[in-house]
Amino acid sequence: MSDHEFGGNDDLSLPKATVQKIVSEILSGSSGIAFSKEARDVLIECCVEFITLISSEANEISEKEAKKTIACDHIVKALDQLGFPDYVPAVLEAAAEHKEVQKGREKKANKLEQSGLTLEELERLQQEQFAAAAARHN
């Protein structure tokens, strides 16, 4: 699987600060192990290649199933087919957590819709509550 198959991976990357933070958290319990910038950059390249590999395989699986969207099941199948079955529980756990977060966001949106108030009325109520809170603390 080369960069040419995907139109070149030169533009693909991960945020360096985020990767550095993850690595620092993992190494924090270690005894004085440092992680160089060069090592971080190589790790980022490996992660991008891994993501490309999994997404490519998942895309092929979804196409065989005549699906236009890659689903979690496609990722799980790709991990199994590529020899990474140990990653499946973590992927399923992350998917479940994401689903719960999405449910919470939907409830907040529904609460706004169910209020029956216009945005102007809601803004007026908010300003009144801010004023009341400020008056309590002065």
TORTIMAR-74868 format. One line per 8 residues: number of its first residue (from 1); their letters; for each residue x, y, z of N, C-alpha, C, O. Coordinates in nm, 4 decimals, padded with zeros to 6 digits. Example, Ala and Ser with C-alpha at 12.3 -4.5 7.8 and 13.67 -1.06 7.14 Angstrom:
2
1> AS> 01.3190,-00.5690,00.7800,01.2300,-00.4500,00.7800,01.3200,-00.3300,00.7800,01.4236,-00.3319,00.8465 | 01.2850,-00.2250,00.7080,01.3670,-00.1060,00.7140,01.2900,00.0030,00.7870,01.3409,00.1138,00.8039
***
This chain:
138
1> MSDHEFGG> 00.0846,-00.1171,00.0000,00.0000,00.0000,00.0000,00.0896,00.1239,00.0000,00.1487,00.1572,00.1027 | 00.0999,00.1901,-00.1102,00.1884,00.3050,-00.1219,00.1086,00.4343,-00.1198,-00.0141,00.4348,-00.1297 | 00.1829,00.5447,-00.1064,00.1190,00.6756,-00.1085,00.0501,00.7020,-00.2415,-00.0475,00.7768,-00.2475 | 00.1009,00.6405,-00.3483,00.0430,00.6639,-00.4804,-00.0979,00.6077,-00.4914,-00.1795,00.6598,-00.5674 | -00.1275,00.5023,-00.4165,-00.2618,00.4440,-00.4208,-00.3660,00.5409,-00.3666,-00.4825,00.5359,-00.4059 | -00.3244,00.6279,-00.2774,-00.4178,00.7179,-00.2116,-00.4009,00.8615,-00.2566,-00.4511,00.9535,-00.1920 | -00.3305,00.8812,-00.3669,-00.3127,01.0163,-00.4170,-00.2087,01.0931,-00.3390,-00.2025,01.2155,-00.3514 | -00.1262,01.0268,-00.2589,-00.0207,01.0926,-00.1821,-00.0674,01.1269,-00.0427,-00.1724,01.1888,-00.0253
9> NDDLSLPK> 00.0093,01.0874,00.0560,-00.0251,01.1132,00.1957,00.0472,01.2344,00.2516,00.0492,01.2537,00.3731 | 00.1074,01.3178,00.1649,00.1852,01.4301,00.2131,00.1027,01.5257,00.2981,00.1552,01.5854,00.3922 | -00.0246,01.5412,00.2668,-00.1085,01.6353,00.3398,-00.1721,01.5736,00.4640,-00.2315,01.6450,00.5449 | -00.1603,01.4433,00.4798,-00.2220,01.3766,00.5932,-00.1284,01.3795,00.7132,-00.0099,01.3482,00.7014 | -00.1820,01.4171,00.8280,-00.1027,01.4189,00.9501,-00.1949,01.4209,01.0700,-00.3173,01.4223,01.0569 | -00.1340,01.4210,01.1863,-00.2065,01.4343,01.3122,-00.1487,01.5550,01.3847,-00.0328,01.5899,01.3624 | -00.2254,01.6186,01.4696,-00.1721,01.7349,01.5423,-00.0537,01.6941,01.6313,-00.0664,01.6071,01.7175 | 00.0601,01.7582,01.6089,00.1816,01.7227,01.6837,00.1631,01.7421,01.8338,00.2088,01.6597,01.9130
17> ATVQKIVS> 00.0966,01.8499,01.8731,00.0781,01.8765,02.0163,-00.0079,01.7683,02.0813,00.0181,01.7281,02.1947 | -00.1091,01.7218,02.0106,-00.1962,01.6171,02.0644,-00.1198,01.4861,02.0806,-00.1305,01.4190,02.1832 | -00.0428,01.4509,01.9781,00.0370,01.3280,01.9855,00.1376,01.3389,02.0990,00.1563,01.2437,02.1746 | 00.2026,01.4544,02.1115,00.3001,01.4742,02.2193,00.2334,01.4605,02.3556,00.2911,01.4022,02.4474 | 00.1126,01.5137,02.3693,00.0400,01.5037,02.4968,00.0073,01.3587,02.5296,00.0229,01.3154,02.6437 | -00.0382,01.2835,02.4292,-00.0701,01.1418,02.4510,00.0542,01.0655,02.4931,00.0508,00.9873,02.5881 | 00.1640,01.0885,02.4220,00.2896,01.0198,02.4542,00.3357,01.0583,02.5942,00.3787,00.9721,02.6707 | 00.3275,01.1849,02.6283,00.3699,01.2309,02.7611,00.2868,01.1656,02.8710,00.3400,01.1273,02.9752
25> EILSGSSG> 00.1560,01.1531,02.8476,00.0699,01.0879,02.9466,00.1065,00.9416,02.9636,00.1048,00.8890,03.0749 | 00.1396,00.8756,02.8528,00.1757,00.7344,02.8585,00.3095,00.7165,02.9294,00.3266,00.6229,03.0075 | 00.4039,00.8057,02.9023,00.5376,00.7928,02.9597,00.5510,00.8549,03.0983,00.6556,00.8399,03.1615 | 00.4485,00.9241,03.1475,00.4593,00.9938,03.2750,00.4909,00.8992,03.3903,00.5613,00.9379,03.4835 | 00.4409,00.7773,03.3858,00.4681,00.6807,03.4921,00.6036,00.6144,03.4789,00.6481,00.5449,03.5702 | 00.6700,00.6352,03.3656,00.8003,00.5734,03.3413,00.9088,00.6487,03.4162,00.8879,00.7588,03.4672 | 01.0237,00.5865,03.4210,01.1349,00.6462,03.4950,01.2239,00.7285,03.4026,01.3229,00.6781,03.3496 | 01.1885,00.8545,03.3835,01.2714,00.9487,03.3106,01.2929,00.9207,03.1637,01.3980,00.9565,03.1106
33> IAFSKEAR> 01.2000,00.8596,03.0963,01.2149,00.8330,02.9535,01.1690,00.9559,02.8760,01.0595,01.0074,02.8989 | 01.2532,01.0025,02.7842,01.2202,01.1173,02.7004,01.1766,01.0678,02.5630,01.2073,00.9553,02.5237 | 01.1052,01.1528,02.4911,01.0549,01.1190,02.3580,01.0944,01.2332,02.2658,01.0439,01.3445,02.2806 | 01.1829,01.2079,02.1718,01.2343,01.3137,02.0845,01.1297,01.3575,01.9825,01.0328,01.2865,01.9558 | 01.1518,01.4759,01.9264,01.0628,01.5269,01.8221,01.0664,01.4367,01.7004,00.9639,01.4153,01.6356 | 01.1834,01.3837,01.6687,01.1961,01.2943,01.5540,01.1153,01.1669,01.5764,01.0499,01.1173,01.4846 | 01.1200,01.1144,01.6982,01.0432,00.9942,01.7306,00.8932,01.0232,01.7211,00.8159,00.9401,01.6735 | 00.8533,01.1420,01.7669,00.7127,01.1812,01.7583,00.6686,01.1886,01.6121,00.5597,01.1427,01.5778
41> DVLIECCV> 00.7523,01.2457,01.5266,00.7182,01.2571,01.3852,00.7065,01.1201,01.3181,00.6189,01.0991,01.2343 | 00.7942,01.0277,01.3549,00.7866,00.8916,01.3002,00.6585,00.8239,01.3499,00.5905,00.7550,01.2739 | 00.6266,00.8443,01.4773,00.5033,00.7869,01.5329,00.3816,00.8409,01.4578,00.2891,00.7657,01.4272 | 00.3816,00.9699,01.4284,00.2701,01.0295,01.3539,00.2585,00.9657,01.2155,00.1483,00.9346,01.1704 | 00.3715,00.9464,01.1485,00.3685,00.8830,01.0168,00.3123,00.7411,01.0255,00.2341,00.6991,00.9402 | 00.3529,00.6682,01.1288,00.3022,00.5313,01.1469,00.1514,00.5323,01.1724,00.0785,00.4492,01.1183 | 00.1055,00.6251,01.2537,-00.0380,00.6342,01.2832,-00.1184,00.6661,01.1577,-00.2238,00.6068,01.1344 | -00.0694,00.7593,01.0775,-00.1382,00.7949,00.9533,-00.1430,00.6743,00.8599,-00.2458,00.6483,00.7973
49> EFITLISS> -00.0327,00.6011,00.8505,-00.0299,00.4826,00.7645,-00.1284,00.3769,00.8156,-00.1983,00.3137,00.7363 | -00.1341,00.3576,00.9475,-00.2266,00.2609,01.0061,-00.3714,00.3002,00.9779,-00.4526,00.2162,00.9391 | -00.4032,00.4269,00.9974,-00.5388,00.4756,00.9720,-00.5748,00.4580,00.8246,-00.6869,00.4196,00.7913 | -00.4788,00.4864,00.7371,-00.5012,00.4700,00.5934,-00.5281,00.3241,00.5594,-00.6186,00.2933,00.4820 | -00.4497,00.2355,00.6172,-00.4657,00.0923,00.5939,-00.6032,00.0443,00.6391,-00.6729,-00.0234,00.5634 | -00.6425,00.0782,00.7601,-00.7715,00.0342,00.8149,-00.8866,00.0950,00.7352,-00.9820,00.0251,00.7012 | -00.8785,00.2241,00.7053,-00.9895,00.2872,00.6334,-01.0017,00.2341,00.4905,-01.1125,00.2212,00.4383 | -00.8893,00.2035,00.4278,-00.8935,00.1465,00.2935,-00.9609,00.0096,00.2950,-01.0457,-00.0195,00.2107
57> EANEISEK> -00.9231,-00.0732,00.3900,-00.9830,-00.2064,00.4021,-01.1320,-00.1954,00.4350,-01.2140,-00.2678,00.3786 | -01.1666,-00.1041,00.5269,-01.3072,-00.0845,00.5635,-01.3873,-00.0340,00.4439,-01.5037,-00.0704,00.4269 | -01.3259,00.0489,00.3620,-01.3932,00.0987,00.2423,-01.4222,-00.0150,00.1457,-01.5313,-00.0227,00.0892 | -01.3251,-00.1030,00.1269,-01.3477,-00.2188,00.0389,-01.4606,-00.3069,00.0913,-01.5428,-00.3563,00.0141 | -01.4642,-00.3261,00.2219,-01.5704,-00.4076,00.2831,-01.7060,-00.3422,00.2605,-01.8026,-00.4094,00.2245 | -01.7131,-00.2105,00.2817,-01.8420,-00.1416,00.2631,-01.8858,-00.1454,00.1170,-02.0048,-00.1592,00.0884 | -01.7913,-00.1334,00.0250,-01.8260,-00.1400,-00.1171,-01.8783,-00.2785,-00.1552,-01.9719,-00.2897,-00.2344 | -01.8183,-00.3838,-00.0994,-01.8659,-00.5197,-00.1265,-02.0079,-00.5394,-00.0756,-02.0843,-00.6184,-00.1311
65> EAKKTIAC> -02.0426,-00.4672,00.0303,-02.1774,-00.4755,00.0858,-02.2707,-00.3731,00.0212,-02.3848,-00.3571,00.0646 | -02.2236,-00.3049,-00.0805,-02.2997,-00.2023,-00.1526,-02.3457,-00.0898,-00.0594,-02.4562,-00.0373,-00.0734 | -02.2605,-00.0543,00.0342,-02.2890,00.0560,00.1266,-02.2098,00.1777,00.0829,-02.0996,00.1662,00.0293 | -02.2672,00.2937,00.1066,-02.1993,00.4176,00.0700,-02.1319,00.4830,00.1901,-02.0595,00.5814,00.1752 | -02.1554,00.4288,00.3078,-02.0974,00.4835,00.4296,-02.0226,00.3735,00.5034,-02.0733,00.2625,00.5193 | -01.9017,00.4055,00.5481,-01.8251,00.3104,00.6283,-01.8809,00.3143,00.7699,-01.8856,00.4202,00.8324 | -01.9225,00.2004,00.8198,-01.9799,00.1896,00.9530,-01.8794,00.1261,01.0488,-01.7756,00.0745,01.0073 | -01.9119,00.1309,01.1749,-01.8262,00.0717,01.2782,-01.8015,-00.0765,01.2503,-01.6909,-00.1267,01.2709
73> DHIVKALD> -01.9039,-00.1452,01.2039,-01.8894,-00.2877,01.1719,-01.7827,-00.3102,01.0643,-01.7108,-00.4101,01.0672 | -01.7731,-00.2173,00.9703,-01.6720,-00.2293,00.8647,-01.5315,-00.2136,00.9226,-01.4381,-00.2822,00.8811 | -01.5181,-00.1233,01.0178,-01.3881,-00.1043,01.0841,-01.3506,-00.2299,01.1610,-01.2361,-00.2748,01.1556 | -01.4466,-00.2865,01.2324,-01.4211,-00.4090,01.3094,-01.3794,-00.5229,01.2167,-01.2836,-00.5947,01.2453 | -01.4509,-00.5392,01.1063,-01.4158,-00.6441,01.0095,-01.2770,-00.6189,00.9508,-01.1994,-00.7126,00.9326 | -01.2461,-00.4939,00.9216,-01.1141,-00.4605,00.8661,-01.0041,-00.4949,00.9657,-00.9013,-00.5513,00.9281 | -01.0252,-00.4612,01.0916,-00.9254,-00.4945,01.1935,-00.9038,-00.6450,01.2020,-00.7904,-00.6917,01.2117 | -01.0125,-00.7201,01.1983,-01.0021,-00.8669,01.2019,-00.9269,-00.9191,01.0800,-00.8355,-01.0006,01.0927
81> QLGFPDYV> -00.9655,-00.8721,00.9628,-00.9058,-00.9219,00.8386,-00.7579,-00.8864,00.8266,-00.6808,-00.9604,00.7655 | -00.7185,-00.7734,00.8847,-00.5793,-00.7297,00.8743,-00.4920,-00.7821,00.9885,-00.3731,-00.7510,00.9963 | -00.5525,-00.8620,01.0768,-00.4743,-00.9231,01.1837,-00.4633,-00.8408,01.3107,-00.3671,-00.8560,01.3860 | -00.5603,-00.7539,01.3356,-00.5603,-00.6724,01.4567,-00.6842,-00.6982,01.5433,-00.7479,-00.6027,01.5877 | -00.7197,-00.8246,01.5684,-00.8420,-00.8520,01.6452,-00.8339,-00.8031,01.7899,-00.9370,-00.7815,01.8535 | -00.7129,-00.7856,01.8421,-00.6993,-00.7381,01.9804,-00.7478,-00.5935,01.9967,-00.7774,-00.5505,02.1082 | -00.7561,-00.5187,01.8866,-00.7998,-00.3794,01.8923,-00.9520,-00.3665,01.8934,-01.0047,-00.2605,01.9271 | -01.0218,-00.4718,01.8574,-01.1672,-00.4653,01.8417,-01.2386,-00.4225,01.9703,-01.3250,-00.3351,01.9630
89> PAVLEAAA> -01.2074,-00.4792,02.0883,-01.2784,-00.4345,02.2087,-01.2632,-00.2843,02.2365,-01.3594,-00.2189,02.2767 | -01.1444,-00.2302,02.2154,-01.1226,-00.0871,02.2376,-01.2027,-00.0034,02.1379,-01.2561,00.1017,02.1734 | -01.2108,-00.0498,02.0142,-01.2873,00.0220,01.9120,-01.4356,00.0207,01.9471,-01.5036,00.1227,01.9362 | -01.4852,-00.0950,01.9891,-01.6267,-00.1047,02.0262,-01.6584,-00.0187,02.1484,-01.7650,00.0424,02.1563 | -01.5658,-00.0144,02.2427,-01.5848,00.0699,02.3615,-01.5876,00.2176,02.3229,-01.6726,00.2929,02.3703 | -01.4946,00.2587,02.2371,-01.4915,00.3980,02.1918,-01.6187,00.4325,02.1147,-01.6716,00.5427,02.1295 | -01.6680,00.3407,02.0334,-01.7909,00.3642,01.9575,-01.9106,00.3804,02.0512,-01.9966,00.4657,02.0291 | -01.9153,00.2981,02.1553,-02.0244,00.3078,02.2525,-02.0193,00.4413,02.3275,-02.1225,00.5044,02.3500
97> EHKEVQKG> -01.8995,00.4833,02.3656,-01.8839,00.6123,02.4339,-01.9283,00.7269,02.3434,-01.9959,00.8197,02.3878 | -01.8900,00.7196,02.2170,-01.9283,00.8233,02.1212,-02.0801,00.8300,02.1062,-02.1385,00.9381,02.0992 | -02.1422,00.7134,02.1016,-02.2879,00.7068,02.0881,-02.3561,00.7739,02.2075,-02.4555,00.8445,02.1905 | -02.3035,00.7523,02.3268,-02.3606,00.8138,02.4473,-02.3461,00.9656,02.4442,-02.4385,01.0383,02.4808 | -02.2299,01.0128,02.4004,-02.2080,01.1577,02.3892,-02.3068,01.2175,02.2901,-02.3632,01.3241,02.3144 | -02.3275,01.1486,02.1783,-02.4220,01.1971,02.0773,-02.5632,01.2023,02.1327,-02.6376,01.2958,02.1033 | -02.6014,01.1028,02.2126,-02.7351,01.1029,02.2728,-02.7530,01.2253,02.3615,-02.8584,01.2888,02.3595 | -02.6505,01.2584,02.4392,-02.6562,01.3756,02.5257,-02.6724,01.5030,02.4464,-02.7462,01.5926,02.4875
105> REKKANKL> -02.6050,01.5129,02.3336,-02.6165,01.6314,02.2484,-02.7555,01.6405,02.1877,-02.8109,01.7499,02.1761 | -02.8126,01.5269,02.1486,-02.9467,01.5264,02.0912,-03.0501,01.5682,02.1942,-03.1451,01.6396,02.1620 | -03.0318,01.5238,02.3189,-03.1259,01.5618,02.4245,-03.1246,01.7119,02.4463,-03.2296,01.7731,02.4663 | -03.0051,01.7721,02.4424,-02.9961,01.9170,02.4594,-03.0668,01.9877,02.3453,-03.1376,02.0859,02.3680 | -03.0491,01.9403,02.2250,-03.1156,02.0019,02.1094,-03.2664,01.9862,02.1215,-03.3407,02.0804,02.0936 | -03.3123,01.8695,02.1623,-03.4560,01.8460,02.1777,-03.5141,01.9334,02.2882,-03.6274,01.9802,02.2768 | -03.4379,01.9560,02.3950,-03.4851,02.0391,02.5046,-03.5128,02.1807,02.4546,-03.6117,02.2427,02.4938 | -03.4264,02.2310,02.3689,-03.4459,02.3633,02.3100,-03.5728,02.3647,02.2260,-03.6536,02.4569,02.2369
113> EQSGLTLE> -03.5906,02.2637,02.1427,-03.7088,02.2574,02.0566,-03.8368,02.2419,02.1382,-03.9403,02.2989,02.1038 | -03.8294,02.1653,02.2453,-03.9483,02.1391,02.3263,-03.9873,02.2578,02.4134,-04.0985,02.2623,02.4660 | -03.8967,02.3538,02.4288,-03.9295,02.4687,02.5135,-04.0438,02.5500,02.4544,-04.1198,02.6140,02.5272 | -04.0553,02.5471,02.3219,-04.1626,02.6222,02.2580,-04.1347,02.7715,02.2501,-04.2213,02.8481,02.2079 | -04.0168,02.8135,02.2895,-03.9822,02.9552,02.2883,-03.8975,02.9875,02.1656,-03.8252,02.9028,02.1131 | -03.9088,03.1124,02.1221,-03.8249,03.1559,02.0114,-03.6849,03.1842,02.0637,-03.6636,03.1947,02.1845 | -03.5906,03.1964,01.9727,-03.4535,03.2278,02.0145,-03.4464,03.3629,02.0856,-03.3689,03.3799,02.1798 | -03.5267,03.4581,02.0407,-03.5291,03.5900,02.1046,-03.5805,03.5796,02.2484,-03.5261,03.6427,02.3390
121> ELERLQQE> -03.6861,03.4995,02.2688,-03.7401,03.4810,02.4037,-03.6391,03.4104,02.4931,-03.6230,03.4461,02.6098 | -03.5717,03.3111,02.4385,-03.4706,03.2398,02.5164,-03.3537,03.3317,02.5525,-03.3001,03.3244,02.6631 | -03.3152,03.4172,02.4595,-03.2065,03.5115,02.4873,-03.2479,03.6108,02.5952,-03.1680,03.6440,02.6828 | -03.3736,03.6590,02.5897,-03.4227,03.7515,02.6911,-03.4222,03.6857,02.8286,-03.3820,03.7473,02.9272 | -03.4677,03.5584,02.8351,-03.4663,03.4858,02.9623,-03.3244,03.4673,03.0149,-03.2994,03.4781,03.1349 | -03.2336,03.4399,02.9248,-03.0941,03.4220,02.9650,-03.0383,03.5520,03.0230,-02.9716,03.5507,03.1265 | -03.0657,03.6634,02.9563,-03.0173,03.7928,03.0054,-03.0773,03.8247,03.1426,-03.0087,03.8798,03.2287 | -03.2040,03.7905,03.1631,-03.2678,03.8121,03.2927,-03.2002,03.7275,03.4008,-03.1788,03.7742,03.5127
129> QFAAAAAR> -03.1667,03.6029,03.3666,-03.1007,03.5156,03.4630,-02.9599,03.5655,03.4953,-02.9161,03.5587,03.6101 | -02.8891,03.6157,03.3934,-02.7566,03.6724,03.4176,-02.7663,03.7925,03.5103,-02.6859,03.8072,03.6023 | -02.8655,03.8791,03.4860,-02.8843,03.9967,03.5692,-02.9193,03.9572,03.7120,-02.8688,04.0169,03.8071 | -03.0049,03.8577,03.7276,-03.0405,03.8118,03.8623,-02.9216,03.7531,03.9349,-02.9044,03.7759,04.0546 | -02.8402,03.6786,03.8648,-02.7198,03.6188,03.9253,-02.6221,03.7283,03.9657,-02.5630,03.7225,04.0735 | -02.6053,03.8280,03.8795,-02.5143,03.9389,03.9110,-02.5637,04.0161,04.0327,-02.4841,04.0572,04.1172 | -02.6960,04.0359,04.0416,-02.7527,04.1078,04.1564,-02.7307,04.0302,04.2853,-02.7069,04.0913,04.3895 | -02.7377,03.8989,04.2817,-02.7153,03.8169,04.4014,-02.5718,03.8261,04.4518,-02.5466,03.8155,04.5719
137> HN> -02.4788,03.8456,04.3605,-02.3377,03.8442,04.3966,-02.2806,03.9835,04.4192,-02.1611,03.9976,04.4452 | -02.3629,04.0850,04.4100,-02.3149,04.2228,04.4345,-02.3566,04.2732,04.5665,-02.3245,04.3866,04.6023
***
